[in-house]
Amino acid sequence: MDKALLHKVYDTETFRKKGHELIDQLADHLDTKLQEKSGHAIHWNEPEDELSFWQNFLESGNQEHLFSEITKRTTYIHHPHYIGHQVTPTAPITALTGMISAMMNNGMAVYEMGMSSSAIERVVTDLLCKKIGFDTSSGGFITSGGTLANLTALLTARKVILKQDVWNQGSKQQLGIMVSEEAHYCVDRAAKIMGLGAQGIIKIPTTTNYRMDTTLLEAHYEKAKEKGIQVFVIIGSAPSTATGMFDDLQAIADFAKTKKLWFHVDGAHGGAAIFSPKYKTLLQGIEQADSVVIDGHKMMMMPALTTALLYKKSAHTNVTFSQKADYLLTESELEDWCNSGKKTFECTKTMMSIHWFTLLKLYGEDVFDAYVTHLFDMGARFGEIINQHTKFEMAVTPMSNIVCFKYVDDSLSGEAQNKLNEHIRQALLEDGEFYIVQTKLRGIHYLRVTVMNPFTTETHFKNLLEKISKLAVSV
C-alpha cells in the first residue's frame, strides 16, 4: 500500500492552495457571466465530441486545468441569457455551504451523524410550515429533490388513507391517484414505481389555459370507482412544469375533503411563492393540503438537489417507512424528529439544510420574496412584450416566470410550423448566445422560457425575439 499517496490526498496545504485558486476562479466566472462579459449562455458541443474530450483529458490533460475546463464546458446558469430550465443561479454563499457539507460529510441518517444539520433542518421546516399556513402540529424534512419528495408524499398518503398495510403486506386492490394531465412527469413515474400502473393514474383534463378542470373531478372519480379503482390521493400542481400554470388548489382541497382523499401539492417550482405577498394568492388553498413539496434549487437560489417535504401533521413524517434497522434506529418518540433515516427515502443524505438556514440567517425571508416576486413579474413582462410582437404567439398568459410561445409564419401549415419552431430552438442551442428550451402542448410545438436570473432584463427579452426572428428566415 502506498501510504505516501494517501498523505498527498489529505494534504491540508494543497487543499488550502487549490481552494483559494478555485474560489478566485469561480468569483471571476460569476463576474464574467453576471456582467455579460461573455456573450454566450452555452457553448454547445455534440455529445460524442464532449465524451471524446474528457476521455482524452483523463489520459493526457493538464491536471492544473481540470477545474477551469469543467467550469468552461458547462451551461452558464448565472448568465442573464440563461432562461431555460428551472434551475436557479445559485446564491454564491451556497457554494460555501456546499463545501462545508462535502467536507464534513455527515450523512444524517441518525442524529449523531448530523447533529447541527438535523437541528437546523427542524428550524427550517418549522418555518416553512408556518409560512404555508399549517399550525404547530405540522412538520417535515428535507430530501434529495422534488421527484423523491413527491414519491415519498404519495407513499405517505397510501399508508395513511388505506386500511390495508400495503407497505408490509402488499395489495390486490387496484389503487389510483388523480392528477392534472399537465402535471410533472415525476408523478407518473412515482405512481408506476408504486405499482399503480398506467390505469391507476387518473389524468384530469385541463381548461383552455392549462389548469386542471376541477368541474370534471366528480365524473372522473366515479368512473374510477366503477372500474374498481380505489383513489386515495389527489395532486394539485403549483405550477405545472411545462406551462407554469397553477391549479385551483382551493377547489381541489374542497373535493379532497368531500371524498376523504389525501391532498398533495406539488409546489416544487412555485411553492416558494409563500414568501411573496404579491403572488401567494396563487397558492390559495395550500394551507389545507396534507403534504406540500417545495424545491430550494428552483426558486430559492440553492444548489441542487434540496427539497422540503412538509406535512400538515408532523406524525405523518414517521409513518411512511415502517421498518427497523436495530443497529441504527430506536423507537423513542423523542428522537423521531432528529433521526432522518426514519423519515426519508434516502438513508444517507447531504447536509442540505444548511443552504436554507444560511440564506435565512444572512438575508432573511425577504430575499425569497424579492427573488420570486421579481421573476414572476418578469414572466408577466415578457408575456406583454410577446403580445406586442406580430410574429409571436403565446400558449397562455403567464401566471409565473414560465412563458411558452412560438414564432408564427402564416404561410406554413400546423406541422410545418412545429418543425420551424423545433429548428429555431436547435439553432439557438448551437448558436449559444441564449439558452431556452421547448415543449409540446396539445400537439403544438412551443419555445419555452423560464426567467430564473434576476438580472435578465426587458432588453434581453427583446434581443431574444429579434434573434429568433432572424433565425426563422434562415433555418
MOSULWO-V918624 format. One record per helix or strand of 3 or more residues. SS is the DSSP state (h for helix, s for strand). FROM is the first residue (numbers start at 1). TO is the last residue. If there is no record, write none. Layout:
ss=SS from=FROM to=TO
ss=SS from=FROM to=TO
This chain:
ss=h from=3 to=9
ss=h from=12 to=34
ss=h from=47 to=60
ss=h from=63 to=72
ss=h from=93 to=104
ss=h from=111 to=113
ss=h from=115 to=132
ss=s from=139 to=143
ss=h from=146 to=161
ss=h from=166 to=169
ss=s from=175 to=180
ss=h from=185 to=193
ss=h from=198 to=200
ss=s from=201 to=204
ss=h from=214 to=226
ss=s from=230 to=237
ss=h from=249 to=259
ss=s from=262 to=266
ss=h from=271 to=275
ss=h from=280 to=283
ss=h from=286 to=288
ss=s from=291 to=295
ss=h from=296 to=299
ss=s from=307 to=311
ss=h from=314 to=318
ss=h from=333 to=338
ss=h from=340 to=342
ss=h from=353 to=363
ss=h from=366 to=387
ss=s from=392 to=394
ss=s from=402 to=407
ss=h from=414 to=431
ss=s from=437 to=441
ss=s from=444 to=450
ss=h from=458 to=472
